[in-house]
Amino acid sequence: MTSLDSKPRLKVTSIRAIVPFKLVVSFSDGSSGTFDAAGMIGERGEGTEPLRERRFFGMVELANGVPTWPNHFDISPGWLREEMEKRGELILPLPVRRRR
């Protein structure tokens, strides 16, 4: 990082696949939620094709904070968070309240 005012890069801090084709996700900014990946894997493409098999979909892991599958298909944490926010799937952390 070169700029003092730049934000740290958003990362996924934990991920777990649940059926049918959903990801339980936590982000480095404290937000979390459950992403419905059915639409994403329904799109045509050689990267998403293997994800249609439930067992393969469940093999998601984190590579430097990025959700990645064994075929090297990955999802940008920024895109994932944005999609979850648009769909109402994102839970924001509660603000810290100061005691008086």
Residue, then its C-alpha position, 0 to 999 in steps of 0.5 A: m500500500t502506498s497511500l495512507d488513506s487507502k483501505p486494506r484489501l477486502k478478503v474472505t476470512s472463512i467460507r463453507a459450502i452448504v447445499p444446495f449451492k450456497l456459500v456461508v461467508s465471512f469477510s475481513d470487514g466484519s460482514s458475513g452472510t450466505f451467498d446463493a451461487a445457483g445463478m453464478i454456476g448456471e452461467r456458461g463457462e468452463g470454469t463454472e461447469p464443474l461447480r454444478e456437481r455438488r461434491f466439487f462445489g463443496m471443495v471451495e477453499l480460501a487462497n489468500g482470502v479468495p474463494t477458489w476451487p480445485n479447477h482454479f476458478d475463483i471469486s473476487p471478494g469485492w464482487l462477492r460482497e457487492e453481489m451479496e449486498k445487492r441481494g440482501e444476503l449480507i449481514l453488516p457488523l453491529p457498530v461498536r457502542r461506547r460506554r459513557 
